[in-house]
């Protein structure tokens, strides 16, 4: 308990350790967030590639269907 800006001897001894513990917890939290961000980025990249490949395959199929339909029309003449 501080009276008029003075700390008790116990507070003077404990405050550096408390500050160090807070800084260490902040450091650990930032590391956890960085790891989580890396995992999220990897998952997003994988999902992006998966979507691209599906869109390309759908586009290829629709082009192939259109081409086959055009061939069928040309052969019927």
ZADO-1210 file (C-alpha; in nm, 4 decimals, padded with zeros to 6 digits):
<atoms>
<atom x="00.0000" y="00.0000" z="00.0000" code="UNK" pos="1"/>
<atom x="00.1467" y="00.3354" z="-00.1020" code="UNK" pos="2"/>
<atom x="00.1157" y="00.6403" z="00.1175" code="UNK" pos="3"/>
<atom x="00.1974" y="00.9726" z="-00.0421" code="UNK" pos="4"/>
<atom x="00.3871" y="00.8163" z="-00.3336" code="UNK" pos="5"/>
<atom x="00.6044" y="00.5904" z="-00.1209" code="UNK" pos="6"/>
<atom x="00.6044" y="00.2151" z="-00.1610" code="UNK" pos="7"/>
<atom x="00.6265" y="-00.0360" z="00.1140" code="UNK" pos="8"/>
<atom x="00.9464" y="-00.2455" z="00.1206" code="UNK" pos="9"/>
<atom x="00.7466" y="-00.5477" z="00.0044" code="UNK" pos="10"/>
<atom x="00.6054" y="-00.3598" z="-00.2967" code="UNK" pos="11"/>
<atom x="00.9519" y="-00.2357" z="-00.3860" code="UNK" pos="12"/>
<atom x="01.0808" y="-00.5932" z="-00.3877" code="UNK" pos="13"/>
<atom x="00.7850" y="-00.7448" z="-00.5743" code="UNK" pos="14"/>
<atom x="00.7217" y="-00.4847" z="-00.8468" code="UNK" pos="15"/>
<atom x="01.0240" y="-00.5723" z="-01.0707" code="UNK" pos="16"/>
<atom x="00.9238" y="-00.9389" z="-01.0644" code="UNK" pos="17"/>
<atom x="00.5622" y="-00.8572" z="-01.1435" code="UNK" pos="18"/>
<atom x="00.6686" y="-00.6380" z="-01.4334" code="UNK" pos="19"/>
<atom x="00.8983" y="-00.9123" z="-01.5624" code="UNK" pos="20"/>
<atom x="00.6178" y="-01.1690" z="-01.5386" code="UNK" pos="21"/>
<atom x="00.3830" y="-00.9381" z="-01.7325" code="UNK" pos="22"/>
<atom x="00.6422" y="-00.8840" z="-02.0059" code="UNK" pos="23"/>
<atom x="00.7052" y="-01.2583" z="-02.0308" code="UNK" pos="24"/>
<atom x="00.3324" y="-01.3255" z="-02.0636" code="UNK" pos="25"/>
<atom x="00.3089" y="-01.0631" z="-02.3390" code="UNK" pos="26"/>
<atom x="00.6014" y="-01.2277" z="-02.5176" code="UNK" pos="27"/>
<atom x="00.4366" y="-01.5713" z="-02.4984" code="UNK" pos="28"/>
<atom x="00.1037" y="-01.4314" z="-02.6198" code="UNK" pos="29"/>
<atom x="00.2702" y="-01.2691" z="-02.9219" code="UNK" pos="30"/>
<atom x="00.4476" y="-01.5942" z="-03.0086" code="UNK" pos="31"/>
<atom x="00.1187" y="-01.7861" z="-02.9880" code="UNK" pos="32"/>
<atom x="-00.0516" y="-01.5297" z="-03.2116" code="UNK" pos="33"/>
<atom x="00.2338" y="-01.5460" z="-03.4631" code="UNK" pos="34"/>
<atom x="00.2115" y="-01.9271" z="-03.4758" code="UNK" pos="35"/>
<atom x="-00.1639" y="-01.9113" z="-03.5156" code="UNK" pos="36"/>
<atom x="-00.1252" y="-01.6567" z="-03.7949" code="UNK" pos="37"/>
<atom x="00.1228" y="-01.8826" z="-03.9777" code="UNK" pos="38"/>
<atom x="-00.1167" y="-02.1773" z="-03.9584" code="UNK" pos="39"/>
<atom x="-00.4056" y="-01.9616" z="-04.0777" code="UNK" pos="40"/>
<atom x="-00.2009" y="-01.8300" z="-04.3706" code="UNK" pos="41"/>
<atom x="-00.1069" y="-02.1863" z="-04.4699" code="UNK" pos="42"/>
<atom x="-00.4704" y="-02.2977" z="-04.4538" code="UNK" pos="43"/>
<atom x="-00.5841" y="-01.9988" z="-04.6595" code="UNK" pos="44"/>
<atom x="-00.3186" y="-02.0656" z="-04.9220" code="UNK" pos="45"/>
<atom x="-00.4212" y="-02.4309" z="-04.9469" code="UNK" pos="46"/>
<atom x="-00.7868" y="-02.3330" z="-04.9757" code="UNK" pos="47"/>
<atom x="-00.7044" y="-02.0758" z="-05.2426" code="UNK" pos="48"/>
<atom x="-00.5190" y="-02.3360" z="-05.4519" code="UNK" pos="49"/>
<atom x="-00.8040" y="-02.5825" z="-05.4070" code="UNK" pos="50"/>
<atom x="-01.0589" y="-02.3252" z="-05.5253" code="UNK" pos="51"/>
<atom x="-00.8391" y="-02.2307" z="-05.8225" code="UNK" pos="52"/>
<atom x="-00.8032" y="-02.5920" z="-05.9300" code="UNK" pos="53"/>
<atom x="-01.1784" y="-02.6517" z="-05.9017" code="UNK" pos="54"/>
<atom x="-01.2579" y="-02.3372" z="-06.1011" code="UNK" pos="55"/>
<atom x="-01.0081" y="-02.4365" z="-06.3689" code="UNK" pos="56"/>
<atom x="-01.1499" y="-02.7875" z="-06.3930" code="UNK" pos="57"/>
<atom x="-01.5062" y="-02.6507" z="-06.4174" code="UNK" pos="58"/>
<atom x="-01.3947" y="-02.4059" z="-06.6860" code="UNK" pos="59"/>
<atom x="-01.2222" y="-02.6833" z="-06.8776" code="UNK" pos="60"/>
<atom x="-01.5318" y="-02.9031" z="-06.8585" code="UNK" pos="61"/>
<atom x="-01.7613" y="-02.6235" z="-06.9794" code="UNK" pos="62"/>
<atom x="-01.5256" y="-02.5458" z="-07.2700" code="UNK" pos="63"/>
<atom x="-01.5104" y="-02.9130" z="-07.3590" code="UNK" pos="64"/>
<atom x="-01.8915" y="-02.9415" z="-07.3521" code="UNK" pos="65"/>
<atom x="-01.9245" y="-02.6325" z="-07.5706" code="UNK" pos="66"/>
<atom x="-01.6668" y="-02.7691" z="-07.8135" code="UNK" pos="67"/>
<atom x="-01.8431" y="-03.1083" z="-07.8315" code="UNK" pos="68"/>
<atom x="-02.1780" y="-02.9376" z="-07.8888" code="UNK" pos="69"/>
<atom x="-02.0279" y="-02.7324" z="-08.1734" code="UNK" pos="70"/>
<atom x="-01.8775" y="-03.0457" z="-08.3274" code="UNK" pos="71"/>
<atom x="-02.2122" y="-03.2244" z="-08.3032" code="UNK" pos="72"/>
<atom x="-02.3879" y="-02.9345" z="-08.4757" code="UNK" pos="73"/>
<atom x="-02.1269" y="-02.9223" z="-08.7518" code="UNK" pos="74"/>
<atom x="-02.1491" y="-03.2974" z="-08.8090" code="UNK" pos="75"/>
<atom x="-02.5257" y="-03.2841" z="-08.8418" code="UNK" pos="76"/>
<atom x="-02.5025" y="-03.0507" z="-09.1452" code="UNK" pos="77"/>
</atoms>
